[in-house]
Amino acid sequence: MNARYARTALAALLVAALTACGGGGGGGGADQGGKGKDAGTPQQGGTGVLDVLTDFQAFNPVTNTALTTDDVIKHMLFTPLIQYDEKLNPKPWLAERWDLTDTAVVFHLRRDVKWHDGKPVTAEDVKFTFDLAKDSATASLLGSAYVNMIRSATVVDPYTIRFGFVAPHAQALDAFWWPPLPKHLLGSTPAGQLSTAPFNRNPVGSGPFKFAEWKPSQSVTFEANPAFPEALGGRPNLDRVVFRIVPEATTMVTELVNGTADMIGYTLLPDQAKQISGQRGLELRHYPSREFTFLAWNNTRPLFSDTRVRRALTMGIDRQQLINGLLQGFGQPATGIIPAWSPMYTPLQPLPFDPAGARALLQQAGWTDTNRDGFVDKGGQPLRFVLTINSANRSHGDIAQVVQRQLKAIGVDLQIRPQEFQSMLQQYKAREYDAVLANWSLDTFKVDPSPLFSCAQARVKGSANRTGYCNEQGDRLAEEAMRSTDPARAKQLWAQWSQLLQQDQPVTFLWWSEDLAGLGPRVRNVQTDARSKIVNIADWWVRGR
């Protein structure tokens, strides 16, 4: 019996004892995160099936920017330096211990983690990955969102590595929630070609599951890694996990109901969540997420270079109506990138829904309806732009239509263009768009707006700063806040930064969504929280395999 099986069996016995004392229940229901349906004797074997809306991106932690792919990278395919416990505290993972000071951290790596081809994972792999992330040619989100406060990496010995900091800063370990890549397989790949490397679609990882097969736009299959270290849980309970790409959200719900899918959750819509909560044998999970939804304005284009225009667009949108009508209560208004559950959060009064005020701002910027056709114009050109949306995301289509009607009321001609997600992402990264309806998931649990809003990233081609926004004052505030080791001072600085962002409106923040997931009757011992929907997928097991 491996460590994971023994631990899960003990949990099942405890649950069974509690159930015998306190009774149980049946039917559909909703659970605000946590664990559920883990009663019974854990079984090894079988296949877990998860339906997702769109295909995966590159299975490469340096080049990936997609949430679902990131979850698989961190919790299935690779072994990050650290993981987080249920209270969101860093815990040892690939690094079995560390020595942390104000100027550096030294990680001591486990010696029993192997690449899926049998080679050992070493400090050379970690340094290799860090160097790639810092190379501007990769335009890496890992480089901008995680290791931007890390100056250097030095291999001390094959299983020890030292990272030097740019300056003392808070939450220093949060910078290391990423896994290394295999240097022996990618060492000859130029940094500028990493995003198109064949490895990305046929990866060799080091985690509890091994890559097995990718059928583009159909499915991706992973198999249990029998050699995963016992100290990290050992072999997963499931023999394999299949992610099926199902581009129609209603089909996903049908498959969950009829038992051909065990989980749906990535882009689960609120109305479908309501359906799941009323189905006997199914379970709905919902809990605060790390994801917010926003409208990105391309600040590099003349139309959106004027702050007054961006503020007017925000004031022309009734965000509360969108939340009430489209989210059915599964969301909270957003005013910035710091969520309400963060200790750095300071409540900020959002710009009001004020169509008259929006029209006045547009008039100040020179936009008036000179030909009385209902749309404002300037220099003979109407205020017209294209909003690009993910064609596979039905909720984005609904949001776009409501926003289109609301902005028409202030004289704005918004045209909606649905586009396949990967094509949309490519144009979005290249800043070849007018406006995009997008979601963003916080990469770590620390506050760091650099990837989205720093001037440095605005100058990097293909970076996560896809609006091209730059405010030097904001950069100074953010840098001071990130370097502060005094929480009270840092919170004060983040409040000032958030107010500045509110004033500039490089994007229109819509809401923080609640994470939603639907579970079928077979899958057991599933934990869902702000870390991931698949945070403990190696511990899942299925009944009646």
N, C-alpha and C positions, 0 to 999 in steps of 0.2 A: 504494500500500500504506500503510495507516494505521499509527500507532505501535503500537497493540495487536497488529495482525496481524503486523507485523515482529518484535515482541518474542516472540510466541508461536511464530513460525516458527523463530527462532533457537533457542529452547528445544527445539523438536522435533528440530532437527538435532543438537543436543548429546546428547539422549537416544538418538537413533538411533545415533550414534557409540559411545556407551557400551554400548548393547545389542549392537552388532556385536562389541565386545571381550569382553563378559562374559556373553553368553547371556541368555535370557529364559525365560518360563514361561507357563503357561495355567491355566485352571480358576479356581474360586472361591478367595477368600482374605480375610484380615483385615489392615487397615493401621491402625496407631495414628496417625491424623491425617496431615497432610502432603498431598503431591500424588500423583496416580496416573493411569495410563492416558492419558499425554499424548503417546505416541509417534505419529508420523505427521505428515503435512502439515496444518497448520491450515486450516480451510475457513470461509469466511463464508457465512451464510445458515442456513436451517433453524430448527426450533423445539425448544426444550428444555422438557420436561414434568416437573413436580414434583408429587407427590401429597402433600397435607396432610390432617390429620384433621378440622379444624374451619375454619369460614369466618374471614375476616380481620376485624380491628377497623378503626377509623378510620385512614385513611392521613394522619395528622396527628401530627407529632412532639410537639406540646404535649399532646394529649389521649390518645394511644395508651398502652396498658399491656401489650400482648400481644407475646410474643417473636417469633413469625413475622412479624407486621406490622412490628415494629421492624427486623428484618433487611432486609426489603424497603425500608423507609424509608431506612436508612443505606447500603445497598450497591447499590440499583437506582434508586429513584425520586427521591431527593434528593441533595444534595451537602453533607455535614457540614463544619464548619470544619476539623476534623482527622480523620485516620484513624490506624490503628495499623499498624506494620510487623510482621513475623513474630516479633520479639522483644518485642512489646507496647510499643514505644516510640512516642510520638506523632510523626506525620509530617504535613507540610503537605498540605492538600487544597483546600478553598475558600479558606482562608487560605494564601497562598503563603509567608508568613514572619510572624514575630512578634517583639516586644520584650517580654521578661518580667522583671519586678522583684518584690520582696516585696509591693508594694502594688497592682500592676496588670499587665495585659497589653494590648499594642496589637497588633491583628491587621491585616495588610495583605492585602486580598482580591485574588484573581485578577480580571482585567477581562474574561475571555473565557467566563465561565459565564453561561448564559442560562436563564431560565425556558422551559418548553416552549411557551409562547405567544410567545416571541421577545424578551420584555422582559429587561433585564439584572438580574442578582442584585447587590444593593448592600448597603452598610452599613445603610441604612434598613430593609431586610428583616430583617437580623440583629437590630437593636435592637427592631424590632416583635415578633419572636418571643420575645426575651428578656423584654420587658415582659409579654407574654401569659403566659409561664411563671411569672413572679413574681406575677401577679395571682391572689389566692386564689379568685376566682370560677371559674377553670379547673380547680382542684384538680389541677394538673399534676404528674405524676411527674418531668417535666423540671425543674420548679421545685424539687422537694424532693430529688431524687437527684443532680442535676447542678449547678445554679447556686445552691445554698443558701449557698455561701461567697462569692458575687459580689454586691456591693452595688449597682453602677450600670453603665449602658452609655451611652457618649457617642459620637455620630457625629462624627468629626473631619473627614472629607470623604467623598464617595460610596463610596470603596473603603478607608476606614480607620475602625476602631472601637476605642475604648478601654473596657476593663472594669476597674472598680475593685473591689478585694477587701474583704471584711469585715475580714480580718486576714491576716497572712502564714500560709501553709499549704503542706503538701507536695502533690505531684502536682497542681499547679494547672491544668495543661493538660487533665487528664482531665475537667474540668468542661465541656469544649467539644466533646464527641463527639456533636454534634447538628447538624441542618441548619436553615437558616432557612425560614420560610414566606413566600409572596408577599404583601407588604403591599397591593399594588394590587388583589388579589382578595379579601382577607380584612379589610382595614382597617375596613370598615363593620360587621363582625360583632361584636356585644357579646361580651365575654369569657365571660359566663355561658352563651352560646348556641353557643360554639365546638365543643363535643362533638357537637352535632347539625347542624352546618353541612353543606349539600349538598356542599361542597368535599371533605369527608372520603371520600365515595364516588365522586367524580369529580375526583381531584386533578390539579393542574398542578404538576409537580415541576421539578427542574433536573438530575437525574442521568443516568446512561448509558442508562436505559430510560424510556420514556414510558408512562403509563397508557393502555390501549386500551379495555378492557371489563370489567365486573363482572357476572356472572350469580350472584345471591345463592344461596349453598349449593351452587353448581355449579363455578364457575371464575372466576379473575381472570387477565386477559391483559395483558402489557406488550410494547411494541415498541421496537426499537433506536432510540436517539436519534442521528441522523447528525451533529448539531451539537455533540456532547459534545467538550470541548477535547482536542486531540491530546496536550497535556502531561499529561493525566490518563488517557490511554489511548485516546482517540478513540472512534469508533463500536464498539459491541460486536460480537463475532463472530456471535452469534445474531441472527436477524431478530426473533424474539419468544420470550417465555417465558410458559408457561401453568402456573399453579398450579391444580390440580384438587382440589376438596374431596371426599374419599373417606372417609366416616364409619366405614367398617369396615376395621380395620387389616389383616385377612387378605386383603382385596381388594387393598390396596395392594401387598402382597408378590406376589400373583398378577400384577398389572400390571407390576411390575418384572421378574418372571421372563419374561413373554411379550413384553416390549419396548415396551409402551404407556406406560410411565413411565420416565424417566431417573434420577430420584432420589426416594427416600423417606427421611425422616429425622426430621421433626418428630413426636415421639411414636412413634418406632419401638420396639417392645417387645423385651425381651431374647430371648424364645424365637423371635421372628421374625428377630432378628439372627443367631441360631445357624443358622436355615434359610438365610439369605442367604450366610453364610460357606461353606456346603457346595455352593453352586450354581455350576456352570461358567459363566464369562463375567460373573458378578456380583462385586462387591467390597464388603466391609464395612469401614467406617471406625469406629473408636472411640478416644476420647481424653478426658482430663479436661475437664469442662465448667465453666461458670459457674452451673450450676443445682443447687439443692437442693430436696428434697421434704420437706414438713412437714405437721403437723396444726395448724391454726389454731384456737385457743380464743377465743371471743368474750368478752374480758375485761370488757366492759361489762355482761354479764348476771350476775345474782347467783350462779349456779351456778359460773361460772368466775372470779369475783372473788377467790376464796380460793387463795392460792399453794399451800397444802397439797393441794388437789384437783388442781391442774394438775400438780404434781410426782408425785402418786399415779398419774395417768393415764399419764405418761411411764414410770414404773417398772412399770406393768402391761403394757407393750408390749415384746415381744422383737424389737428392731430388727434384731439380727443374723440372726435366723431369717428375717425378711422379706427381707433382702439376699441371703441364701444361697438361699432358696427361690424368690423372685420376680425377682430381678435377674440371677441366674446369673453372678454375679461382676462385672457391669458397674456397680460402685458402691462407695463407701466410706462408713462411718458418719459422720454429721455431729453436731457438738456446738454449732454456731453458724454465723454468716454469713461467717466468714473461712475461705477454702479453704486446704488444705494447701500449695498452690503459691504462696500469697501470702507476701511477706517479713515481713508483720505477724502471721503465724500462730504461735501458741503452743499446743502440744498440751494438751488439756483432757480430764480423765477424765470420761466421760459418766455420767449417772445410770444405775445398774445396772438390769437386768431383775430385779425383786425383788417378786413378787406379795405375799409376806407383809408386806414393808415398805410396799407400796402400801396394803394393807388397814389397817395401823396408822396411816398418815397420814390415811386417810379417817375412821377412828374418832376421831382427834384433832380432826378438823373437824366431828364430830357425825354422821357417816354410819355407821349400823349396820343390820344386817339384823334388824329387830324382829319381822317376821312370818314369818321363815324361808322366804321364797319364792326365795332365792338372790340377791336384789338388795338392796343397801343402801338405806336410806331415812332421811329427816330431816323431822321435822314432818309425818309422814304422806305425804310425797312421795318416790317412788323417785328414785334418781340415774339419770335417763333424759334423753337428749338425741338430737338428730338430726345425723348426719354427712352433709353434702351433698357429692356428688361429681359430676364431669363424666361425663355418661352416655355420651359418645363415647369415653372413655378406658378401655379394657378393663383395663389394669393397675391403675387406680385402683379399679375394682370388685373386683379380686382383693385389693388391699391392704386395702380396707375390710372385706371379709369376714374376713380373718385378724385384723385389729385388733378387730373385733366379738367374735370368739371369745375372744381373749386378755383383753379387758376384762370379758367376762362372768365370767371366772374370779376377778375381784376384786370382783364384785358390781355391775358397771356395765351398765346397759341401753342399749346404743348401737343406734340405729335408722338404717339407711342410706337416703338419699334421692338417687337418680340424677336429674340435672337437665341440661337443655341448657346448653351452656357459657356463652353470652351471658347467659341468664337467671340462671344461677348467679353469674356475675361481677357482675351488677347488684345482686343481694342481698348479695353479699360486700362490695362497695364501700359499700353502705348500712348495713353491720353488722346486717343483718336475717337472722341465722343463729345457730345454736348452735356448730357446728364445721364446718370445711371442710378437705378434703384438697386441698392446693395445691402448686404448684411456683413457685419464684422464681428468676429469672435475674438475676445481678448486672449492673447497667446499665453500670458502668464498671469499670476495673481498680484503682480505689482503694477503700479501706475507708471506707464511709459508711453507718451503720445508720439514719440520720435518717428516710428514707422509711417504713421498717417499724416503728420502735420509739421515735421521739421523742415527747415530750409535745406539742410544737408541732403535729405531724401528727395526733396523737390528737384534737386540737381542731378539725381541719379536716374538714368533711363531705365524704365521698367520697374521702379521701386514701388513699395506699397503706398507711397504718397501719390495717389493717382489723380488727385485734384490739382497737384502742382502748387498747393498753398504754401506761402512762406511769410512769416512775421518774425523778424529778428527779436523783438521784445518778448514774444511768446517763447522763443527758443531759450532766451536767457532765464526766464521764469522757470521753464521746465527743467533746464539743466541744474539750476540751483535747488529746485525741489527734489530732483532725483539724487543729488549728492548730499542732501541734508540727512543727518542721522538723528535729528530731533523731530519726532513725529508731529508735535504741535506746530513747529515752524514749517515743516513740509506740508501739512494740511492747509496752512494759511497761504502758502505759495501756490498750491494747486487750486485754491479758490480764486486767486487772482488770475491764474492762467485760464481757468474755466470761464471767467467773466470776459476775458479778452476774446476767447474763441466764440463766445456767445455774441459778442459785438461784431465779429468779422463774418460769422456764418459761412465758412468755406463749404460746409455741408448743412443740410437740414436734418437734424436728429429727429426721428419719429418716435421710437420706443425701444425699451428693453423688453425683449420677449421672454416668456417663460418657456423653458425647455419642455417639449412634449414627446412622449414615447408610448407606443402601444405594445403590450406583451400578449402573446398567445398562450394557450393552455399547456403546452409541452415544456416550455423553457423554465428553468428553476435557478434560484440563487442569483438573481440579477440585481446588481446595485447600480443606481443611477443618481448622479449628483452633478455639481458644477464642474467636476473634473472631466466627465465624459459619460455618454450613454453606455459605453462598453468598458468602463474603468476596470471591471473585474471579469472580463469575458473568459479568461482562463479558468475561472471557477464555475462558470455556467455548466449546467448539465440538462439533458432533455429526458423527459419521461416518455416511455413507450417507444424507444428508438428501434 
